[in-house]
Amino acid sequence: MIGGVAIPGFNPVEVYETVIAHRAPDLARRPRPESVRALLDWAGEPLATAEVALVMQTGADDAREQLLRAGATERPAGADAYWS
């Protein structure tokens, strides 16, 4: 791998943010979306409840409530769901 970066294993999101900040210091970080609807529109594909909670900086239960209030479509998967 020439000029690449390997981050083996499962790591907290902060590890990836640190690597990105070092590899592309001029890259602007997006602000947190104003709503879960804005997040789903931006993503363009279904997101897991945990992903929504992480981006919105809230807990899974709160993220689920916000998604339901926003009229998102829930697709059950395993122990949780994907939302669009």
RODREN-946319 format. One record per atom (N, C-alpha, C): atom name; x, y, z; residue number from 0. Coordinates in steps of 0.05 Angstrom, whole numbers, plus 5000, padded with zeros to 4 digits. Example, Ala and Ser with C-alpha at 12.3 -4.5 7.8 and 13.67 -1.06 7.14 Angstrom:
<atoms>
<vexpa = N xx = 5264 yy = 4886 zz = 5156 tormi = 0>
<vexpa = CA xx = 5246 yy = 4910 zz = 5156 tormi = 0>
<vexpa = C xx = 5264 yy = 4934 zz = 5156 tormi = 0>
<vexpa = N xx = 5257 yy = 4955 zz = 5142 tormi = 1>
<vexpa = CA xx = 5273 yy = 4979 zz = 5143 tormi = 1>
<vexpa = C xx = 5258 yy = 5001 zz = 5157 tormi = 1>
</atoms>
This chain:
<atoms>
<vexpa = N xx = 5017 yy = 4977 zz = 5000 tormi = 0>
<vexpa = CA xx = 5000 yy = 5000 zz = 5000 tormi = 0>
<vexpa = C xx = 5018 yy = 5025 zz = 5000 tormi = 0>
<vexpa = N xx = 5016 yy = 5041 zz = 4980 tormi = 1>
<vexpa = CA xx = 5032 yy = 5065 zz = 4978 tormi = 1>
<vexpa = C xx = 5016 yy = 5089 zz = 4988 tormi = 1>
<vexpa = N xx = 5026 yy = 5102 zz = 5009 tormi = 2>
<vexpa = CA xx = 5013 yy = 5126 zz = 5020 tormi = 2>
<vexpa = C xx = 4987 yy = 5120 zz = 5034 tormi = 2>
<vexpa = N xx = 4980 yy = 5095 zz = 5038 tormi = 3>
<vexpa = CA xx = 4955 yy = 5089 zz = 5051 tormi = 3>
<vexpa = C xx = 4958 yy = 5086 zz = 5081 tormi = 3>
<vexpa = N xx = 4936 yy = 5082 zz = 5094 tormi = 4>
<vexpa = CA xx = 4935 yy = 5078 zz = 5123 tormi = 4>
<vexpa = C xx = 4919 yy = 5054 zz = 5129 tormi = 4>
<vexpa = N xx = 4929 yy = 5037 zz = 5147 tormi = 5>
<vexpa = CA xx = 4913 yy = 5014 zz = 5156 tormi = 5>
<vexpa = C xx = 4907 yy = 5019 zz = 5186 tormi = 5>
<vexpa = N xx = 4881 yy = 5014 zz = 5192 tormi = 6>
<vexpa = CA xx = 4873 yy = 5017 zz = 5220 tormi = 6>
<vexpa = C xx = 4859 yy = 4990 zz = 5226 tormi = 6>
<vexpa = N xx = 4875 yy = 4970 zz = 5233 tormi = 7>
<vexpa = CA xx = 4863 yy = 4943 zz = 5237 tormi = 7>
<vexpa = C xx = 4846 yy = 4941 zz = 5262 tormi = 7>
<vexpa = N xx = 4827 yy = 4923 zz = 5261 tormi = 8>
<vexpa = CA xx = 4810 yy = 4918 zz = 5284 tormi = 8>
<vexpa = C xx = 4787 yy = 4937 zz = 5286 tormi = 8>
<vexpa = N xx = 4771 yy = 4933 zz = 5307 tormi = 9>
<vexpa = CA xx = 4749 yy = 4951 zz = 5313 tormi = 9>
<vexpa = C xx = 4759 yy = 4973 zz = 5331 tormi = 9>
<vexpa = N xx = 4754 yy = 4998 zz = 5322 tormi = 10>
<vexpa = CA xx = 4764 yy = 5021 zz = 5337 tormi = 10>
<vexpa = C xx = 4742 yy = 5042 zz = 5341 tormi = 10>
<vexpa = N xx = 4744 yy = 5058 zz = 5362 tormi = 11>
<vexpa = CA xx = 4724 yy = 5079 zz = 5366 tormi = 11>
<vexpa = C xx = 4727 yy = 5099 zz = 5343 tormi = 11>
<vexpa = N xx = 4705 yy = 5113 zz = 5339 tormi = 12>
<vexpa = CA xx = 4704 yy = 5133 zz = 5317 tormi = 12>
<vexpa = C xx = 4726 yy = 5154 zz = 5320 tormi = 12>
<vexpa = N xx = 4734 yy = 5160 zz = 5344 tormi = 13>
<vexpa = CA xx = 4754 yy = 5180 zz = 5349 tormi = 13>
<vexpa = C xx = 4781 yy = 5173 zz = 5336 tormi = 13>
<vexpa = N xx = 4787 yy = 5147 zz = 5334 tormi = 14>
<vexpa = CA xx = 4811 yy = 5138 zz = 5321 tormi = 14>
<vexpa = C xx = 4811 yy = 5146 zz = 5292 tormi = 14>
<vexpa = N xx = 4789 yy = 5141 zz = 5278 tormi = 15>
<vexpa = CA xx = 4786 yy = 5148 zz = 5250 tormi = 15>
<vexpa = C xx = 4787 yy = 5178 zz = 5246 tormi = 15>
<vexpa = N xx = 4774 yy = 5193 zz = 5264 tormi = 16>
<vexpa = CA xx = 4775 yy = 5222 zz = 5262 tormi = 16>
<vexpa = C xx = 4804 yy = 5233 zz = 5265 tormi = 16>
<vexpa = N xx = 4819 yy = 5220 zz = 5283 tormi = 17>
<vexpa = CA xx = 4847 yy = 5229 zz = 5286 tormi = 17>
<vexpa = C xx = 4863 yy = 5224 zz = 5262 tormi = 17>
<vexpa = N xx = 4860 yy = 5200 zz = 5250 tormi = 18>
<vexpa = CA xx = 4875 yy = 5193 zz = 5225 tormi = 18>
<vexpa = C xx = 4868 yy = 5212 zz = 5203 tormi = 18>
<vexpa = N xx = 4842 yy = 5217 zz = 5199 tormi = 19>
<vexpa = CA xx = 4833 yy = 5235 zz = 5178 tormi = 19>
<vexpa = C xx = 4845 yy = 5263 zz = 5183 tormi = 19>
<vexpa = N xx = 4844 yy = 5273 zz = 5208 tormi = 20>
<vexpa = CA xx = 4855 yy = 5299 zz = 5214 tormi = 20>
<vexpa = C xx = 4884 yy = 5301 zz = 5207 tormi = 20>
<vexpa = N xx = 4899 yy = 5280 zz = 5212 tormi = 21>
<vexpa = CA xx = 4928 yy = 5280 zz = 5206 tormi = 21>
<vexpa = C xx = 4934 yy = 5277 zz = 5176 tormi = 21>
<vexpa = N xx = 4917 yy = 5261 zz = 5162 tormi = 22>
<vexpa = CA xx = 4922 yy = 5256 zz = 5134 tormi = 22>
<vexpa = C xx = 4911 yy = 5279 zz = 5116 tormi = 22>
<vexpa = N xx = 4890 yy = 5292 zz = 5125 tormi = 23>
<vexpa = CA xx = 4878 yy = 5313 zz = 5109 tormi = 23>
<vexpa = C xx = 4871 yy = 5337 zz = 5127 tormi = 23>
<vexpa = N xx = 4891 yy = 5351 zz = 5137 tormi = 24>
<vexpa = CA xx = 4886 yy = 5373 zz = 5157 tormi = 24>
<vexpa = C xx = 4869 yy = 5396 zz = 5146 tormi = 24>
<vexpa = N xx = 4868 yy = 5399 zz = 5119 tormi = 25>
<vexpa = CA xx = 4853 yy = 5421 zz = 5108 tormi = 25>
<vexpa = C xx = 4824 yy = 5413 zz = 5103 tormi = 25>
<vexpa = N xx = 4817 yy = 5388 zz = 5107 tormi = 26>
<vexpa = CA xx = 4790 yy = 5378 zz = 5103 tormi = 26>
<vexpa = C xx = 4772 yy = 5389 zz = 5125 tormi = 26>
<vexpa = N xx = 4751 yy = 5403 zz = 5117 tormi = 27>
<vexpa = CA xx = 4732 yy = 5415 zz = 5136 tormi = 27>
<vexpa = C xx = 4713 yy = 5393 zz = 5147 tormi = 27>
<vexpa = N xx = 4709 yy = 5394 zz = 5173 tormi = 28>
<vexpa = CA xx = 4690 yy = 5375 zz = 5185 tormi = 28>
<vexpa = C xx = 4662 yy = 5386 zz = 5183 tormi = 28>
<vexpa = N xx = 4643 yy = 5369 zz = 5176 tormi = 29>
<vexpa = CA xx = 4615 yy = 5377 zz = 5174 tormi = 29>
<vexpa = C xx = 4605 yy = 5382 zz = 5202 tormi = 29>
<vexpa = N xx = 4587 yy = 5402 zz = 5205 tormi = 30>
<vexpa = CA xx = 4574 yy = 5405 zz = 5231 tormi = 30>
<vexpa = C xx = 4553 yy = 5383 zz = 5235 tormi = 30>
<vexpa = N xx = 4546 yy = 5378 zz = 5259 tormi = 31>
<vexpa = CA xx = 4525 yy = 5359 zz = 5265 tormi = 31>
<vexpa = C xx = 4499 yy = 5367 zz = 5250 tormi = 31>
<vexpa = N xx = 4485 yy = 5349 zz = 5238 tormi = 32>
<vexpa = CA xx = 4460 yy = 5356 zz = 5224 tormi = 32>
<vexpa = C xx = 4440 yy = 5368 zz = 5243 tormi = 32>
<vexpa = N xx = 4423 yy = 5385 zz = 5232 tormi = 33>
<vexpa = CA xx = 4403 yy = 5399 zz = 5249 tormi = 33>
<vexpa = C xx = 4381 yy = 5379 zz = 5258 tormi = 33>
<vexpa = N xx = 4377 yy = 5358 zz = 5243 tormi = 34>
<vexpa = CA xx = 4355 yy = 5339 zz = 5249 tormi = 34>
<vexpa = C xx = 4363 yy = 5311 zz = 5237 tormi = 34>
<vexpa = N xx = 4348 yy = 5291 zz = 5247 tormi = 35>
<vexpa = CA xx = 4352 yy = 5264 zz = 5236 tormi = 35>
<vexpa = C xx = 4343 yy = 5263 zz = 5207 tormi = 35>
<vexpa = N xx = 4323 yy = 5279 zz = 5200 tormi = 36>
<vexpa = CA xx = 4314 yy = 5280 zz = 5172 tormi = 36>
<vexpa = C xx = 4336 yy = 5291 zz = 5154 tormi = 36>
<vexpa = N xx = 4350 yy = 5312 zz = 5163 tormi = 37>
<vexpa = CA xx = 4373 yy = 5322 zz = 5147 tormi = 37>
<vexpa = C xx = 4395 yy = 5301 zz = 5145 tormi = 37>
<vexpa = N xx = 4400 yy = 5286 zz = 5166 tormi = 38>
<vexpa = CA xx = 4420 yy = 5265 zz = 5165 tormi = 38>
<vexpa = C xx = 4412 yy = 5243 zz = 5145 tormi = 38>
<vexpa = N xx = 4387 yy = 5234 zz = 5146 tormi = 39>
<vexpa = CA xx = 4378 yy = 5213 zz = 5127 tormi = 39>
<vexpa = C xx = 4379 yy = 5223 zz = 5099 tormi = 39>
<vexpa = N xx = 4371 yy = 5248 zz = 5094 tormi = 40>
<vexpa = CA xx = 4372 yy = 5259 zz = 5067 tormi = 40>
<vexpa = C xx = 4401 yy = 5260 zz = 5057 tormi = 40>
<vexpa = N xx = 4419 yy = 5268 zz = 5074 tormi = 41>
<vexpa = CA xx = 4448 yy = 5270 zz = 5066 tormi = 41>
<vexpa = C xx = 4459 yy = 5242 zz = 5060 tormi = 41>
<vexpa = N xx = 4453 yy = 5223 zz = 5077 tormi = 42>
<vexpa = CA xx = 4465 yy = 5196 zz = 5075 tormi = 42>
<vexpa = C xx = 4457 yy = 5182 zz = 5049 tormi = 42>
<vexpa = N xx = 4433 yy = 5185 zz = 5040 tormi = 43>
<vexpa = CA xx = 4425 yy = 5173 zz = 5015 tormi = 43>
<vexpa = C xx = 4422 yy = 5143 zz = 5016 tormi = 43>
<vexpa = N xx = 4424 yy = 5131 zz = 5039 tormi = 44>
<vexpa = CA xx = 4421 yy = 5102 zz = 5043 tormi = 44>
<vexpa = C xx = 4412 yy = 5097 zz = 5071 tormi = 44>
<vexpa = N xx = 4399 yy = 5075 zz = 5077 tormi = 45>
<vexpa = CA xx = 4389 yy = 5070 zz = 5104 tormi = 45>
<vexpa = C xx = 4412 yy = 5070 zz = 5124 tormi = 45>
<vexpa = N xx = 4407 yy = 5080 zz = 5148 tormi = 46>
<vexpa = CA xx = 4426 yy = 5081 zz = 5170 tormi = 46>
<vexpa = C xx = 4416 yy = 5066 zz = 5193 tormi = 46>
<vexpa = N xx = 4433 yy = 5052 zz = 5208 tormi = 47>
<vexpa = CA xx = 4426 yy = 5038 zz = 5232 tormi = 47>
<vexpa = C xx = 4421 yy = 5058 zz = 5254 tormi = 47>
<vexpa = N xx = 4404 yy = 5050 zz = 5273 tormi = 48>
<vexpa = CA xx = 4398 yy = 5067 zz = 5296 tormi = 48>
<vexpa = C xx = 4424 yy = 5076 zz = 5310 tormi = 48>
<vexpa = N xx = 4443 yy = 5058 zz = 5313 tormi = 49>
<vexpa = CA xx = 4469 yy = 5065 zz = 5326 tormi = 49>
<vexpa = C xx = 4484 yy = 5086 zz = 5310 tormi = 49>
<vexpa = N xx = 4483 yy = 5085 zz = 5284 tormi = 50>
<vexpa = CA xx = 4497 yy = 5105 zz = 5267 tormi = 50>
<vexpa = C xx = 4484 yy = 5133 zz = 5271 tormi = 50>
<vexpa = N xx = 4457 yy = 5133 zz = 5271 tormi = 51>
<vexpa = CA xx = 4443 yy = 5158 zz = 5275 tormi = 51>
<vexpa = C xx = 4449 yy = 5170 zz = 5303 tormi = 51>
<vexpa = N xx = 4449 yy = 5153 zz = 5323 tormi = 52>
<vexpa = CA xx = 4455 yy = 5161 zz = 5350 tormi = 52>
<vexpa = C xx = 4483 yy = 5173 zz = 5352 tormi = 52>
<vexpa = N xx = 4503 yy = 5160 zz = 5339 tormi = 53>
<vexpa = CA xx = 4530 yy = 5170 zz = 5340 tormi = 53>
<vexpa = C xx = 4533 yy = 5197 zz = 5327 tormi = 53>
<vexpa = N xx = 4522 yy = 5200 zz = 5303 tormi = 54>
<vexpa = CA xx = 4524 yy = 5225 zz = 5288 tormi = 54>
<vexpa = C xx = 4509 yy = 5248 zz = 5303 tormi = 54>
<vexpa = N xx = 4486 yy = 5241 zz = 5314 tormi = 55>
<vexpa = CA xx = 4470 yy = 5261 zz = 5328 tormi = 55>
<vexpa = C xx = 4479 yy = 5266 zz = 5356 tormi = 55>
<vexpa = N xx = 4499 yy = 5250 zz = 5365 tormi = 56>
<vexpa = CA xx = 4510 yy = 5252 zz = 5392 tormi = 56>
<vexpa = C xx = 4488 yy = 5250 zz = 5414 tormi = 56>
<vexpa = N xx = 4474 yy = 5227 zz = 5412 tormi = 57>
<vexpa = CA xx = 4452 yy = 5222 zz = 5431 tormi = 57>
<vexpa = C xx = 4451 yy = 5192 zz = 5435 tormi = 57>
<vexpa = N xx = 4434 yy = 5183 zz = 5452 tormi = 58>
<vexpa = CA xx = 4431 yy = 5154 zz = 5457 tormi = 58>
<vexpa = C xx = 4413 yy = 5141 zz = 5436 tormi = 58>
<vexpa = N xx = 4414 yy = 5115 zz = 5436 tormi = 59>
<vexpa = CA xx = 4399 yy = 5100 zz = 5416 tormi = 59>
<vexpa = C xx = 4369 yy = 5104 zz = 5419 tormi = 59>
<vexpa = N xx = 4359 yy = 5104 zz = 5444 tormi = 60>
<vexpa = CA xx = 4330 yy = 5108 zz = 5449 tormi = 60>
<vexpa = C xx = 4321 yy = 5135 zz = 5439 tormi = 60>
<vexpa = N xx = 4337 yy = 5156 zz = 5445 tormi = 61>
<vexpa = CA xx = 4330 yy = 5183 zz = 5436 tormi = 61>
<vexpa = C xx = 4331 yy = 5184 zz = 5405 tormi = 61>
<vexpa = N xx = 4351 yy = 5172 zz = 5393 tormi = 62>
<vexpa = CA xx = 4353 yy = 5172 zz = 5364 tormi = 62>
<vexpa = C xx = 4328 yy = 5158 zz = 5352 tormi = 62>
<vexpa = N xx = 4320 yy = 5136 zz = 5363 tormi = 63>
<vexpa = CA xx = 4297 yy = 5121 zz = 5354 tormi = 63>
<vexpa = C xx = 4272 yy = 5139 zz = 5355 tormi = 63>
<vexpa = N xx = 4269 yy = 5153 zz = 5378 tormi = 64>
<vexpa = CA xx = 4245 yy = 5171 zz = 5381 tormi = 64>
<vexpa = C xx = 4246 yy = 5193 zz = 5360 tormi = 64>
<vexpa = N xx = 4269 yy = 5205 zz = 5356 tormi = 65>
<vexpa = CA xx = 4272 yy = 5226 zz = 5336 tormi = 65>
<vexpa = C xx = 4265 yy = 5216 zz = 5308 tormi = 65>
<vexpa = N xx = 4274 yy = 5192 zz = 5301 tormi = 66>
<vexpa = CA xx = 4269 yy = 5180 zz = 5275 tormi = 66>
<vexpa = C xx = 4239 yy = 5175 zz = 5271 tormi = 66>
<vexpa = N xx = 4226 yy = 5165 zz = 5292 tormi = 67>
<vexpa = CA xx = 4197 yy = 5160 zz = 5290 tormi = 67>
<vexpa = C xx = 4182 yy = 5186 zz = 5287 tormi = 67>
<vexpa = N xx = 4190 yy = 5207 zz = 5302 tormi = 68>
<vexpa = CA xx = 4177 yy = 5233 zz = 5299 tormi = 68>
<vexpa = C xx = 4181 yy = 5245 zz = 5272 tormi = 68>
<vexpa = N xx = 4204 yy = 5239 zz = 5260 tormi = 69>
<vexpa = CA xx = 4210 yy = 5250 zz = 5233 tormi = 69>
<vexpa = C xx = 4197 yy = 5235 zz = 5211 tormi = 69>
<vexpa = N xx = 4183 yy = 5213 zz = 5218 tormi = 70>
<vexpa = CA xx = 4169 yy = 5197 zz = 5198 tormi = 70>
<vexpa = C xx = 4187 yy = 5179 zz = 5182 tormi = 70>
<vexpa = N xx = 4210 yy = 5172 zz = 5193 tormi = 71>
<vexpa = CA xx = 4229 yy = 5154 zz = 5179 tormi = 71>
<vexpa = C xx = 4217 yy = 5126 zz = 5178 tormi = 71>
<vexpa = N xx = 4225 yy = 5112 zz = 5157 tormi = 72>
<vexpa = CA xx = 4216 yy = 5084 zz = 5153 tormi = 72>
<vexpa = C xx = 4235 yy = 5065 zz = 5167 tormi = 72>
<vexpa = N xx = 4224 yy = 5049 zz = 5185 tormi = 73>
<vexpa = CA xx = 4241 yy = 5029 zz = 5200 tormi = 73>
<vexpa = C xx = 4241 yy = 5002 zz = 5185 tormi = 73>
<vexpa = N xx = 4265 yy = 4991 zz = 5182 tormi = 74>
<vexpa = CA xx = 4268 yy = 4965 zz = 5170 tormi = 74>
<vexpa = C xx = 4282 yy = 4947 zz = 5191 tormi = 74>
<vexpa = N xx = 4267 yy = 4931 zz = 5206 tormi = 75>
<vexpa = CA xx = 4279 yy = 4914 zz = 5226 tormi = 75>
<vexpa = C xx = 4302 yy = 4897 zz = 5215 tormi = 75>
<vexpa = N xx = 4324 yy = 4895 zz = 5230 tormi = 76>
<vexpa = CA xx = 4347 yy = 4879 zz = 5222 tormi = 76>
<vexpa = C xx = 4360 yy = 4869 zz = 5248 tormi = 76>
<vexpa = N xx = 4360 yy = 4843 zz = 5252 tormi = 77>
<vexpa = CA xx = 4372 yy = 4832 zz = 5276 tormi = 77>
<vexpa = C xx = 4359 yy = 4843 zz = 5301 tormi = 77>
<vexpa = N xx = 4375 yy = 4853 zz = 5319 tormi = 78>
<vexpa = CA xx = 4365 yy = 4864 zz = 5344 tormi = 78>
<vexpa = C xx = 4357 yy = 4893 zz = 5342 tormi = 78>
<vexpa = N xx = 4360 yy = 4905 zz = 5319 tormi = 79>
<vexpa = CA xx = 4354 yy = 4934 zz = 5316 tormi = 79>
<vexpa = C xx = 4341 yy = 4939 zz = 5289 tormi = 79>
<vexpa = N xx = 4348 yy = 4961 zz = 5276 tormi = 80>
<vexpa = CA xx = 4335 yy = 4968 zz = 5251 tormi = 80>
<vexpa = C xx = 4352 yy = 4987 zz = 5235 tormi = 80>
<vexpa = N xx = 4346 yy = 4989 zz = 5209 tormi = 81>
<vexpa = CA xx = 4357 yy = 5009 zz = 5191 tormi = 81>
<vexpa = C xx = 4334 yy = 5029 zz = 5185 tormi = 81>
<vexpa = N xx = 4341 yy = 5054 zz = 5181 tormi = 82>
<vexpa = CA xx = 4322 yy = 5075 zz = 5177 tormi = 82>
<vexpa = C xx = 4327 yy = 5090 zz = 5151 tormi = 82>
<vexpa = N xx = 4305 yy = 5097 zz = 5137 tormi = 83>
<vexpa = CA xx = 4308 yy = 5113 zz = 5113 tormi = 83>
<vexpa = C xx = 4285 yy = 5133 zz = 5112 tormi = 83>
</atoms>
